[in-house]
Amino acid sequence: MPLNWSSEIPRDPRGQAFPLRRTPANGKLVAAITCENLIGCDTHFYGGHTIPCERPDCGPCQDGMPFRWHGYVSAIEANTRLHFIFEFTAQAADTFDQYYKAHGTLRGCRFEAYRLHHRPNGRVILHCKPLDQQEVQLPKPPNIPNCMAIIWNLPAEQIDTRQKRNGRPAMTNTHQTLGRFNTPKNLPTKTKGN
């Protein structure tokens, strides 16, 4: 069978993929936000992964799994200059919300994120302050819903950001539910009598 060699680089129509980062259990994450505002949606931890809630036809919801809101911003790490998507909970989002209200934008917000008592599931603590943008050039922010579509393996055109929650865009899924979210291989299936 012949190989399909090409000098053309395949491009994902959803855009460039960005890594997803969370607050580390040990140490701290120091970065600067590159987007104007946060965006978020309800999610489930299901089948060993964080996945978007697909109400009303959501398999995890139908299985009685609770949902939890997660927020997302694009950021660039101070040491490595890695541009990434930062995921955080509603509780941690309050710090970003206060910064946004004081400055009218999150772009240029330098933050330090660490976990209380350095425990893997410890509460996330954020400290924010303005970055001197005269000294540091921030890159253009990515389209966060498209980045999350790549991470969650969803078609980008079916991520809707027109809905608002507290005056901010909120991601919702407008596609048919994906079977892999409804029947994870590592969870027991419900049987009659359970």
Backbone as JSON Lines, residues from 0, in Angstrom:
{"i":0,"aa":"M","n":[0.85,-1.18,0.0],"ca":[0.0,0.0,0.0],"c":[0.9,1.24,0.0]}
{"i":1,"aa":"P","n":[0.69,2.17,-0.93],"ca":[1.55,3.35,-1.0],"c":[1.25,4.34,0.13]}
{"i":2,"aa":"L","n":[2.28,5.05,0.56],"ca":[2.12,6.08,1.59],"c":[1.59,7.35,0.95]}
{"i":3,"aa":"N","n":[0.83,8.1,1.72],"ca":[0.24,9.35,1.23],"c":[1.1,10.52,1.66]}
{"i":4,"aa":"W","n":[2.23,10.75,0.96],"ca":[3.14,11.84,1.3],"c":[2.6,13.15,0.76]}
{"i":5,"aa":"S","n":[2.81,14.22,1.51],"ca":[2.36,15.53,1.07],"c":[3.2,16.6,1.74]}
{"i":6,"aa":"S","n":[3.41,17.71,1.04],"ca":[4.12,18.84,1.65],"c":[3.14,19.81,2.3]}
{"i":7,"aa":"E","n":[1.85,19.53,2.2],"ca":[0.82,20.37,2.8],"c":[0.54,19.89,4.22]}
{"i":8,"aa":"I","n":[0.5,20.83,5.15],"ca":[0.23,20.51,6.55],"c":[-1.27,20.49,6.76]}
{"i":9,"aa":"P","n":[-1.81,19.39,7.31],"ca":[-3.26,19.37,7.56],"c":[-3.64,20.36,8.65]}
{"i":10,"aa":"R","n":[-4.68,21.1,8.43],"ca":[-5.13,22.1,9.4],"c":[-6.49,21.71,9.94]}
{"i":11,"aa":"D","n":[-6.68,21.88,11.24],"ca":[-7.97,21.63,11.85],"c":[-8.85,22.85,11.56]}
{"i":12,"aa":"P","n":[-10.04,22.67,10.98],"ca":[-10.88,23.81,10.66],"c":[-11.33,24.59,11.9]}
{"i":13,"aa":"R","n":[-11.22,23.98,13.08],"ca":[-11.61,24.65,14.32],"c":[-10.53,25.61,14.8]}
{"i":14,"aa":"G","n":[-9.34,25.55,14.21],"ca":[-8.26,26.43,14.62],"c":[-7.14,25.66,15.28]}
{"i":15,"aa":"Q","n":[-6.22,26.41,15.87],"ca":[-5.06,25.83,16.52],"c":[-5.45,25.24,17.87]}
{"i":16,"aa":"A","n":[-4.86,24.1,18.18],"ca":[-5.09,23.46,19.48],"c":[-4.19,24.12,20.53]}
{"i":17,"aa":"F","n":[-4.73,24.37,21.69],"ca":[-3.97,24.92,22.81],"c":[-4.05,23.92,23.95]}
{"i":18,"aa":"P","n":[-2.96,23.77,24.73],"ca":[-3.03,22.86,25.87],"c":[-3.95,23.41,26.96]}
{"i":19,"aa":"L","n":[-4.53,22.51,27.71],"ca":[-5.38,22.87,28.85],"c":[-4.57,22.71,30.12]}
{"i":20,"aa":"R","n":[-4.55,23.75,30.95],"ca":[-3.8,23.71,32.2],"c":[-4.75,23.95,33.35]}
{"i":21,"aa":"R","n":[-4.44,23.31,34.47],"ca":[-5.16,23.52,35.71],"c":[-4.14,23.91,36.78]}
{"i":22,"aa":"T","n":[-4.62,24.34,37.91],"ca":[-3.72,24.69,39.01],"c":[-3.01,23.44,39.5]}
{"i":23,"aa":"P","n":[-1.68,23.47,39.57],"ca":[-0.95,22.27,40.01],"c":[-1.18,21.98,41.49]}
{"i":24,"aa":"A","n":[-1.03,20.71,41.86],"ca":[-1.17,20.32,43.26],"c":[-0.04,20.89,44.09]}
{"i":25,"aa":"N","n":[1.17,20.86,43.57],"ca":[2.34,21.4,44.26],"c":[2.89,22.56,43.45]}
{"i":26,"aa":"G","n":[3.38,23.54,44.12],"ca":[3.92,24.71,43.42],"c":[2.81,25.65,43.01]}
{"i":27,"aa":"K","n":[3.14,26.55,42.08],"ca":[2.15,27.51,41.63],"c":[2.31,27.75,40.14]}
{"i":28,"aa":"L","n":[1.25,28.22,39.55],"ca":[1.24,28.59,38.14],"c":[1.22,30.1,38.07]}
{"i":29,"aa":"V","n":[2.18,30.69,37.36],"ca":[2.25,32.14,37.19],"c":[2.08,32.42,35.71]}
{"i":30,"aa":"A","n":[1.07,33.23,35.38],"ca":[0.77,33.5,33.97],"c":[0.06,34.84,33.84]}
{"i":31,"aa":"A","n":[-0.08,35.28,32.6],"ca":[-0.81,36.51,32.28],"c":[-1.94,36.17,31.33]}
{"i":32,"aa":"I","n":[-3.11,36.69,31.59],"ca":[-4.29,36.42,30.77],"c":[-4.19,37.2,29.46]}
{"i":33,"aa":"T","n":[-4.52,36.53,28.36],"ca":[-4.43,37.16,27.04],"c":[-5.81,37.5,26.45]}
{"i":34,"aa":"C","n":[-6.89,37.02,27.06],"ca":[-8.23,37.3,26.54],"c":[-8.89,38.43,27.34]}
{"i":35,"aa":"E","n":[-9.98,38.96,26.8],"ca":[-10.65,40.09,27.45],"c":[-11.5,39.67,28.64]}
{"i":36,"aa":"N","n":[-12.09,38.47,28.57],"ca":[-13.04,38.06,29.59],"c":[-13.02,36.55,29.73]}
{"i":37,"aa":"L","n":[-13.53,36.05,30.83],"ca":[-13.65,34.61,31.01],"c":[-14.91,34.1,30.32]}
{"i":38,"aa":"I","n":[-14.94,32.8,30.08],"ca":[-16.11,32.14,29.52],"c":[-16.21,30.79,30.23]}
{"i":39,"aa":"G","n":[-17.41,30.26,30.38],"ca":[-17.55,29.0,31.09],"c":[-18.79,28.23,30.72]}
{"i":40,"aa":"C","n":[-18.87,27.02,31.22],"ca":[-20.05,26.17,30.99],"c":[-20.12,25.11,32.09]}
{"i":41,"aa":"D","n":[-21.28,24.49,32.18],"ca":[-21.45,23.38,33.12],"c":[-20.74,22.15,32.55]}
{"i":42,"aa":"T","n":[-20.09,21.4,33.43],"ca":[-19.34,20.21,33.03],"c":[-19.64,19.06,33.99]}
{"i":43,"aa":"H","n":[-19.24,17.88,33.58],"ca":[-19.3,16.68,34.42],"c":[-17.9,16.07,34.45]}
{"i":44,"aa":"F","n":[-17.54,15.47,35.58],"ca":[-16.37,14.59,35.6],"c":[-16.94,13.2,35.39]}
{"i":45,"aa":"Y","n":[-16.72,12.66,34.22],"ca":[-17.42,11.44,33.8],"c":[-16.48,10.59,32.97]}
{"i":46,"aa":"G","n":[-16.35,9.34,33.32],"ca":[-15.49,8.44,32.57],"c":[-14.02,8.85,32.66]}
{"i":47,"aa":"G","n":[-13.65,9.51,33.77],"ca":[-12.27,9.9,33.96],"c":[-11.87,11.2,33.29]}
{"i":48,"aa":"H","n":[-12.86,11.94,32.76],"ca":[-12.56,13.18,32.04],"c":[-13.58,14.26,32.4]}
{"i":49,"aa":"T","n":[-13.18,15.52,32.27],"ca":[-14.13,16.62,32.35],"c":[-14.74,16.78,30.97]}
{"i":50,"aa":"I","n":[-16.06,16.74,30.91],"ca":[-16.77,16.86,29.63],"c":[-17.89,17.89,29.79]}
{"i":51,"aa":"P","n":[-18.32,18.5,28.69],"ca":[-19.39,19.48,28.8],"c":[-20.74,18.82,29.1]}
{"i":52,"aa":"C","n":[-21.57,19.51,29.85],"ca":[-22.92,19.04,30.11],"c":[-23.75,19.32,28.85]}
{"i":53,"aa":"E","n":[-24.46,18.33,28.38],"ca":[-25.21,18.45,27.13],"c":[-26.71,18.42,27.37]}
{"i":54,"aa":"R","n":[-27.16,19.09,28.47],"ca":[-28.59,19.14,28.73],"c":[-29.33,19.65,27.51]}
{"i":55,"aa":"P","n":[-30.5,19.15,27.19],"ca":[-31.33,18.25,28.0],"c":[-31.07,16.77,27.74]}
{"i":56,"aa":"D","n":[-30.3,16.45,26.71],"ca":[-30.03,15.03,26.38],"c":[-28.66,14.62,26.87]}
{"i":57,"aa":"C","n":[-28.4,14.79,28.13],"ca":[-27.07,14.57,28.69],"c":[-27.03,13.23,29.42]}
{"i":58,"aa":"G","n":[-26.18,12.34,28.93],"ca":[-26.04,11.02,29.55],"c":[-25.64,11.09,31.01]}
{"i":59,"aa":"P","n":[-24.62,11.87,31.37],"ca":[-24.24,11.96,32.78],"c":[-25.38,12.49,33.66]}
{"i":60,"aa":"C","n":[-26.13,13.48,33.17],"ca":[-27.28,13.99,33.94],"c":[-28.31,12.88,34.13]}
{"i":61,"aa":"Q","n":[-28.57,12.14,33.07],"ca":[-29.54,11.05,33.16],"c":[-29.08,9.95,34.11]}
{"i":62,"aa":"D","n":[-27.75,9.81,34.27],"ca":[-27.2,8.85,35.22],"c":[-27.1,9.4,36.64]}
{"i":63,"aa":"G","n":[-27.6,10.63,36.85],"ca":[-27.61,11.24,38.17],"c":[-26.3,11.88,38.58]}
{"i":64,"aa":"M","n":[-25.41,12.1,37.63],"ca":[-24.12,12.73,37.95],"c":[-24.31,14.24,38.1]}
{"i":65,"aa":"P","n":[-23.78,14.84,39.14],"ca":[-23.92,16.29,39.31],"c":[-23.05,17.03,38.29]}
{"i":66,"aa":"F","n":[-23.47,18.23,37.95],"ca":[-22.64,19.05,37.07],"c":[-21.99,20.15,37.9]}
{"i":67,"aa":"R","n":[-20.96,20.73,37.32],"ca":[-20.19,21.78,37.99],"c":[-19.73,22.76,36.92]}
{"i":68,"aa":"W","n":[-19.82,24.04,37.22],"ca":[-19.39,25.05,36.28],"c":[-17.87,25.14,36.26]}
{"i":69,"aa":"H","n":[-17.3,25.24,35.08],"ca":[-15.88,25.51,34.92],"c":[-15.71,26.72,34.03]}
{"i":70,"aa":"G","n":[-14.76,27.57,34.38],"ca":[-14.44,28.74,33.59],"c":[-13.13,28.55,32.86]}
{"i":71,"aa":"Y","n":[-12.96,29.34,31.79],"ca":[-11.77,29.22,30.95],"c":[-11.28,30.6,30.53]}
{"i":72,"aa":"V","n":[-9.98,30.79,30.55],"ca":[-9.33,31.98,30.0],"c":[-8.09,31.49,29.24]}
{"i":73,"aa":"S","n":[-7.65,32.3,28.29],"ca":[-6.37,32.01,27.65],"c":[-5.3,32.77,28.41]}
{"i":74,"aa":"A","n":[-4.14,32.15,28.55],"ca":[-3.06,32.76,29.33],"c":[-1.72,32.34,28.76]}
{"i":75,"aa":"I","n":[-0.71,33.11,29.1],"ca":[0.65,32.77,28.69],"c":[1.5,32.66,29.96]}
{"i":76,"aa":"E","n":[2.21,31.54,30.07],"ca":[3.01,31.29,31.26],"c":[4.25,32.18,31.27]}
{"i":77,"aa":"A","n":[4.58,32.69,32.43],"ca":[5.68,33.63,32.57],"c":[7.02,33.02,32.17]}
{"i":78,"aa":"N","n":[7.33,31.83,32.67],"ca":[8.66,31.24,32.44],"c":[8.82,30.65,31.05]}
{"i":79,"aa":"T","n":[7.85,29.89,30.59],"ca":[8.0,29.14,29.34],"c":[7.44,29.86,28.12]}
{"i":80,"aa":"R","n":[6.61,30.9,28.33],"ca":[5.91,31.61,27.27],"c":[4.92,30.69,26.53]}
{"i":81,"aa":"L","n":[4.5,29.62,27.2],"ca":[3.5,28.71,26.63],"c":[2.13,29.38,26.69]}
{"i":82,"aa":"H","n":[1.45,29.46,25.55],"ca":[0.1,30.0,25.48],"c":[-0.86,28.82,25.68]}
{"i":83,"aa":"F","n":[-1.78,28.92,26.64],"ca":[-2.61,27.79,27.01],"c":[-4.0,28.26,27.43]}
{"i":84,"aa":"I","n":[-4.89,27.3,27.66],"ca":[-6.22,27.57,28.22],"c":[-6.17,27.16,29.68]}
{"i":85,"aa":"F","n":[-6.56,28.07,30.57],"ca":[-6.57,27.81,32.01],"c":[-7.99,27.5,32.44]}
{"i":86,"aa":"E","n":[-8.17,26.35,33.12],"ca":[-9.48,25.93,33.61],"c":[-9.55,26.17,35.11]}
{"i":87,"aa":"F","n":[-10.71,26.65,35.59],"ca":[-10.89,26.95,37.01],"c":[-12.35,26.79,37.38]}
{"i":88,"aa":"T","n":[-12.62,26.69,38.68],"ca":[-13.98,26.52,39.19],"c":[-14.64,27.87,39.44]}
{"i":89,"aa":"A","n":[-15.93,27.84,39.73],"ca":[-16.68,29.07,40.01],"c":[-16.11,29.79,41.22]}
{"i":90,"aa":"Q","n":[-15.67,29.05,42.22],"ca":[-15.12,29.67,43.42],"c":[-13.87,30.48,43.09]}
{"i":91,"aa":"A","n":[-12.99,29.91,42.29],"ca":[-11.78,30.62,41.9],"c":[-12.1,31.78,40.95]}
{"i":92,"aa":"A","n":[-13.19,31.66,40.2],"ca":[-13.57,32.7,39.23],"c":[-13.91,34.02,39.91]}
{"i":93,"aa":"D","n":[-14.31,33.99,41.16],"ca":[-14.64,35.23,41.87],"c":[-13.48,36.22,41.86]}
{"i":94,"aa":"T","n":[-12.26,35.73,41.99],"ca":[-11.09,36.61,41.97],"c":[-10.95,37.28,40.6]}
{"i":95,"aa":"F","n":[-11.14,36.5,39.52],"ca":[-11.09,37.06,38.18],"c":[-12.24,38.06,37.97]}
{"i":96,"aa":"D","n":[-13.4,37.75,38.55],"ca":[-14.56,38.64,38.41],"c":[-14.29,39.99,39.08]}
{"i":97,"aa":"Q","n":[-13.7,39.97,40.25],"ca":[-13.36,41.22,40.95],"c":[-12.34,42.02,40.14]}
{"i":98,"aa":"Y","n":[-11.36,41.35,39.57],"ca":[-10.35,42.03,38.74],"c":[-11.02,42.66,37.51]}
{"i":99,"aa":"Y","n":[-11.92,41.9,36.88],"ca":[-12.62,42.4,35.68],"c":[-13.43,43.66,36.02]}
{"i":100,"aa":"K","n":[-14.12,43.62,37.14],"ca":[-14.93,44.78,37.54],"c":[-14.06,46.0,37.84]}
{"i":101,"aa":"A","n":[-12.88,45.79,38.36],"ca":[-11.99,46.9,38.7],"c":[-11.26,47.47,37.47]}
{"i":102,"aa":"H","n":[-10.98,46.61,36.47],"ca":[-10.15,47.03,35.35],"c":[-10.87,47.03,34.0]}
{"i":103,"aa":"G","n":[-12.08,46.47,33.93],"ca":[-12.83,46.44,32.67],"c":[-12.37,45.4,31.67]}
{"i":104,"aa":"T","n":[-11.35,44.63,32.01],"ca":[-10.83,43.57,31.15],"c":[-9.99,42.62,31.99]}
{"i":105,"aa":"L","n":[-9.82,41.41,31.51],"ca":[-8.89,40.48,32.14],"c":[-7.55,40.46,31.41]}
{"i":106,"aa":"R","n":[-7.53,40.97,30.19],"ca":[-6.28,40.97,29.41],"c":[-5.22,41.77,30.17]}
{"i":107,"aa":"G","n":[-4.06,41.15,30.34],"ca":[-2.99,41.8,31.09],"c":[-3.03,41.53,32.57]}
{"i":108,"aa":"C","n":[-3.95,40.68,33.02],"ca":[-4.01,40.3,34.44],"c":[-2.94,39.24,34.69]}
{"i":109,"aa":"R","n":[-1.98,39.56,35.53],"ca":[-0.97,38.58,35.93],"c":[-1.53,37.85,37.14]}
{"i":110,"aa":"F","n":[-1.57,36.53,37.07],"ca":[-2.12,35.78,38.21],"c":[-1.16,34.69,38.67]}
{"i":111,"aa":"E","n":[-1.27,34.4,39.95],"ca":[-0.6,33.26,40.56],"c":[-1.69,32.35,41.08]}
{"i":112,"aa":"A","n":[-1.63,31.08,40.7],"ca":[-2.62,30.1,41.14],"c":[-1.91,28.98,41.89]}
{"i":113,"aa":"Y","n":[-2.42,28.65,43.06],"ca":[-1.89,27.52,43.81],"c":[-3.03,26.89,44.6]}
{"i":114,"aa":"R","n":[-2.78,25.7,45.12],"ca":[-3.79,24.98,45.89],"c":[-3.5,25.08,47.39]}
{"i":115,"aa":"L","n":[-4.57,25.32,48.14],"ca":[-4.47,25.41,49.59],"c":[-3.91,24.11,50.14]}
{"i":116,"aa":"H","n":[-2.92,24.2,51.0],"ca":[-2.26,23.05,51.63],"c":[-1.59,22.12,50.62]}
{"i":117,"aa":"H","n":[-1.43,22.57,49.37],"ca":[-0.75,21.8,48.32],"c":[-1.32,20.4,48.17]}
{"i":118,"aa":"R","n":[-2.64,20.3,48.24],"ca":[-3.33,19.02,48.06],"c":[-3.89,18.95,46.66]}
{"i":119,"aa":"P","n":[-3.92,17.77,46.02],"ca":[-4.41,17.66,44.65],"c":[-5.82,18.24,44.44]}
{"i":120,"aa":"N","n":[-6.69,18.09,45.4],"ca":[-8.04,18.65,45.27],"c":[-8.26,19.83,46.21]}
{"i":121,"aa":"G","n":[-7.17,20.44,46.65],"ca":[-7.28,21.6,47.54],"c":[-7.89,22.79,46.82]}
{"i":122,"aa":"R","n":[-8.5,23.66,47.61],"ca":[-9.11,24.87,47.05],"c":[-8.07,25.69,46.3]}
{"i":123,"aa":"V","n":[-8.48,26.21,45.13],"ca":[-7.58,27.02,44.32],"c":[-7.58,28.45,44.85]}
{"i":124,"aa":"I","n":[-6.4,28.98,45.07],"ca":[-6.22,30.36,45.51],"c":[-5.59,31.15,44.35]}
{"i":125,"aa":"L","n":[-6.19,32.27,44.02],"ca":[-5.67,33.13,42.95],"c":[-5.3,34.49,43.51]}
{"i":126,"aa":"H","n":[-4.17,35.0,43.06],"ca":[-3.77,36.37,43.35],"c":[-3.56,37.05,42.01]}
{"i":127,"aa":"C","n":[-4.17,38.22,41.83],"ca":[-4.12,38.94,40.56],"c":[-3.54,40.33,40.74]}
{"i":128,"aa":"K","n":[-2.83,40.78,39.72],"ca":[-2.38,42.17,39.67],"c":[-2.14,42.53,38.21]}
{"i":129,"aa":"P","n":[-2.21,43.8,37.87],"ca":[-1.99,44.19,36.48],"c":[-0.55,43.95,36.04]}
{"i":130,"aa":"L","n":[-0.41,43.53,34.81],"ca":[0.89,43.32,34.19],"c":[1.27,44.61,33.46]}
{"i":131,"aa":"D","n":[2.53,44.98,33.51],"ca":[2.98,46.16,32.77],"c":[3.09,45.78,31.29]}
{"i":132,"aa":"Q","n":[2.07,46.16,30.51],"ca":[2.04,45.78,29.1],"c":[2.98,46.62,28.25]}
{"i":133,"aa":"Q","n":[3.64,47.6,28.84],"ca":[4.69,48.34,28.14],"c":[5.94,47.45,28.01]}
{"i":134,"aa":"E","n":[6.14,46.58,29.01],"ca":[7.32,45.72,29.02],"c":[7.08,44.37,28.38]}
{"i":135,"aa":"V","n":[5.86,43.89,28.44],"ca":[5.54,42.55,27.95],"c":[4.51,42.65,26.84]}
{"i":136,"aa":"Q","n":[4.8,42.03,25.7],"ca":[3.87,42.0,24.57],"c":[3.04,40.72,24.66]}
{"i":137,"aa":"L","n":[1.73,40.85,24.84],"ca":[0.86,39.69,24.93],"c":[0.43,39.25,23.54]}
{"i":138,"aa":"P","n":[0.36,37.94,23.3],"ca":[-0.1,37.46,22.0],"c":[-1.61,37.63,21.85]}
{"i":139,"aa":"K","n":[-2.08,37.54,20.62],"ca":[-3.51,37.6,20.33],"c":[-4.19,36.4,21.0]}
{"i":140,"aa":"P","n":[-5.35,36.6,21.63],"ca":[-6.0,35.47,22.3],"c":[-6.63,34.52,21.28]}
{"i":141,"aa":"P","n":[-6.68,33.24,21.63],"ca":[-7.36,32.28,20.75],"c":[-8.87,32.34,20.95]}
{"i":142,"aa":"N","n":[-9.59,31.68,20.09],"ca":[-11.03,31.51,20.24],"c":[-11.22,30.36,21.24]}
{"i":143,"aa":"I","n":[-11.55,30.69,22.48],"ca":[-11.61,29.67,23.54],"c":[-12.66,28.6,23.27]}
{"i":144,"aa":"P","n":[-13.89,28.95,22.84],"ca":[-14.84,27.88,22.52],"c":[-14.32,26.91,21.46]}
{"i":145,"aa":"N","n":[-13.61,27.42,20.45],"ca":[-13.04,26.52,19.45],"c":[-11.94,25.65,20.04]}
{"i":146,"aa":"C","n":[-11.12,26.23,20.93],"ca":[-10.09,25.44,21.6],"c":[-10.71,24.32,22.43]}
{"i":147,"aa":"M","n":[-11.79,24.63,23.14],"ca":[-12.46,23.61,23.94],"c":[-13.14,22.57,23.06]}
{"i":148,"aa":"A","n":[-13.62,22.99,21.89],"ca":[-14.21,22.02,20.94],"c":[-13.16,21.01,20.51]}
{"i":149,"aa":"I","n":[-11.93,21.46,20.31],"ca":[-10.84,20.55,19.94],"c":[-10.54,19.61,21.11]}
{"i":150,"aa":"I","n":[-10.43,20.16,22.31],"ca":[-10.12,19.34,23.5],"c":[-11.21,18.31,23.74]}
{"i":151,"aa":"W","n":[-12.49,18.74,23.6],"ca":[-13.62,17.85,23.85],"c":[-14.04,17.07,22.61]}
{"i":152,"aa":"N","n":[-13.36,17.27,21.51],"ca":[-13.66,16.6,20.24],"c":[-15.1,16.87,19.78]}
{"i":153,"aa":"L","n":[-15.46,18.14,19.78],"ca":[-16.77,18.58,19.32],"c":[-16.63,19.42,18.07]}
{"i":154,"aa":"P","n":[-17.64,19.43,17.2],"ca":[-17.59,20.36,16.05],"c":[-17.73,21.8,16.55]}
{"i":155,"aa":"A","n":[-16.83,22.67,16.14],"ca":[-16.81,24.05,16.62],"c":[-18.07,24.81,16.29]}
{"i":156,"aa":"E","n":[-18.65,24.56,15.13],"ca":[-19.84,25.32,14.74],"c":[-21.04,25.01,15.61]}
{"i":157,"aa":"Q","n":[-20.92,23.98,16.44],"ca":[-22.04,23.63,17.31],"c":[-21.8,24.04,18.75]}
{"i":158,"aa":"I","n":[-20.8,24.87,19.01],"ca":[-20.61,25.48,20.33],"c":[-21.21,26.87,20.25]}
{"i":159,"aa":"D","n":[-22.21,27.14,21.04],"ca":[-22.94,28.4,21.0],"c":[-22.49,29.28,22.16]}
{"i":160,"aa":"T","n":[-22.01,30.49,21.84],"ca":[-21.59,31.41,22.9],"c":[-22.49,32.64,22.96]}
{"i":161,"aa":"R","n":[-23.67,32.56,22.33],"ca":[-24.57,33.71,22.36],"c":[-25.33,33.8,23.67]}
{"i":162,"aa":"Q","n":[-25.45,32.71,24.39],"ca":[-26.15,32.75,25.67],"c":[-25.28,33.49,26.69]}
{"i":163,"aa":"K","n":[-25.93,34.1,27.63],"ca":[-25.22,34.88,28.65],"c":[-25.52,34.33,30.04]}
{"i":164,"aa":"R","n":[-24.54,34.44,30.9],"ca":[-24.7,34.11,32.33],"c":[-24.01,35.23,33.08]}
{"i":165,"aa":"N","n":[-24.76,35.95,33.86],"ca":[-24.24,37.1,34.6],"c":[-23.57,38.12,33.67]}
{"i":166,"aa":"G","n":[-24.18,38.31,32.48],"ca":[-23.68,39.31,31.55],"c":[-22.48,38.88,30.73]}
{"i":167,"aa":"R","n":[-22.04,37.65,30.88],"ca":[-20.88,37.15,30.14],"c":[-21.3,36.01,29.22]}
{"i":168,"aa":"P","n":[-20.53,35.78,28.15],"ca":[-20.85,34.64,27.28],"c":[-20.77,33.33,28.07]}
{"i":169,"aa":"A","n":[-21.65,32.41,27.75],"ca":[-21.63,31.08,28.38],"c":[-21.71,30.05,27.28]}
{"i":170,"aa":"M","n":[-20.77,29.11,27.26],"ca":[-20.77,28.09,26.22],"c":[-21.9,27.11,26.45]}
{"i":171,"aa":"T","n":[-22.59,26.76,25.4],"ca":[-23.55,25.67,25.44],"c":[-23.35,24.82,24.2]}
{"i":172,"aa":"N","n":[-23.75,23.59,24.26],"ca":[-23.6,22.68,23.13],"c":[-24.93,22.6,22.39]}
{"i":173,"aa":"T","n":[-24.86,22.76,21.07],"ca":[-26.08,22.73,20.26],"c":[-26.11,21.5,19.36]}
{"i":174,"aa":"H","n":[-25.24,20.54,19.6],"ca":[-25.15,19.37,18.74],"c":[-25.87,18.18,19.37]}
{"i":175,"aa":"Q","n":[-25.98,17.13,18.6],"ca":[-26.52,15.89,19.13],"c":[-25.49,15.34,20.12]}
{"i":176,"aa":"T","n":[-25.94,14.71,21.16],"ca":[-25.01,14.19,22.16],"c":[-24.12,13.12,21.54]}
{"i":177,"aa":"L","n":[-22.92,13.03,22.04],"ca":[-21.96,12.07,21.55],"c":[-22.05,10.8,22.38]}
{"i":178,"aa":"G","n":[-22.11,9.68,21.72],"ca":[-22.24,8.41,22.4],"c":[-21.13,8.15,23.4]}
{"i":179,"aa":"R","n":[-19.91,8.63,23.12],"ca":[-18.8,8.36,24.03],"c":[-19.0,9.05,25.37]}
{"i":180,"aa":"F","n":[-19.8,10.12,25.42],"ca":[-20.09,10.78,26.69],"c":[-21.19,10.03,27.44]}
{"i":181,"aa":"N","n":[-22.02,9.33,26.73],"ca":[-23.17,8.68,27.34],"c":[-22.85,7.29,27.86]}
{"i":182,"aa":"T","n":[-21.86,6.64,27.32],"ca":[-21.54,5.28,27.75],"c":[-20.03,5.1,27.91]}
{"i":183,"aa":"P","n":[-19.45,5.68,28.93],"ca":[-18.01,5.51,29.12],"c":[-17.68,4.06,29.42]}
{"i":184,"aa":"K","n":[-16.55,3.61,28.91],"ca":[-16.17,2.21,29.04],"c":[-15.78,1.82,30.46]}
{"i":185,"aa":"N","n":[-15.3,2.77,31.24],"ca":[-14.81,2.4,32.56],"c":[-15.83,2.62,33.67]}
{"i":186,"aa":"L","n":[-17.09,2.88,33.31],"ca":[-18.14,2.99,34.33],"c":[-19.1,1.82,34.17]}
{"i":187,"aa":"P","n":[-19.59,1.29,35.27],"ca":[-20.55,0.19,35.14],"c":[-21.85,0.71,34.55]}
{"i":188,"aa":"T","n":[-22.47,-0.13,33.73],"ca":[-23.74,0.25,33.15],"c":[-24.85,-0.05,34.14]}
{"i":189,"aa":"K","n":[-25.94,0.7,34.06],"ca":[-27.06,0.47,34.95],"c":[-27.8,-0.79,34.51]}
{"i":190,"aa":"T","n":[-28.15,-1.6,35.47],"ca":[-28.96,-2.77,35.19],"c":[-30.24,-2.68,36.0]}
{"i":191,"aa":"K","n":[-31.21,-3.42,35.58],"ca":[-32.48,-3.4,36.3],"c":[-32.28,-3.86,37.72]}
{"i":192,"aa":"G","n":[-32.81,-3.11,38.65],"ca":[-32.69,-3.46,40.06],"c":[-31.59,-2.69,40.77]}
{"i":193,"aa":"N","n":[-30.75,-1.92,40.02],"ca":[-29.69,-1.09,40.66],"c":[-30.23,0.23,41.06]}
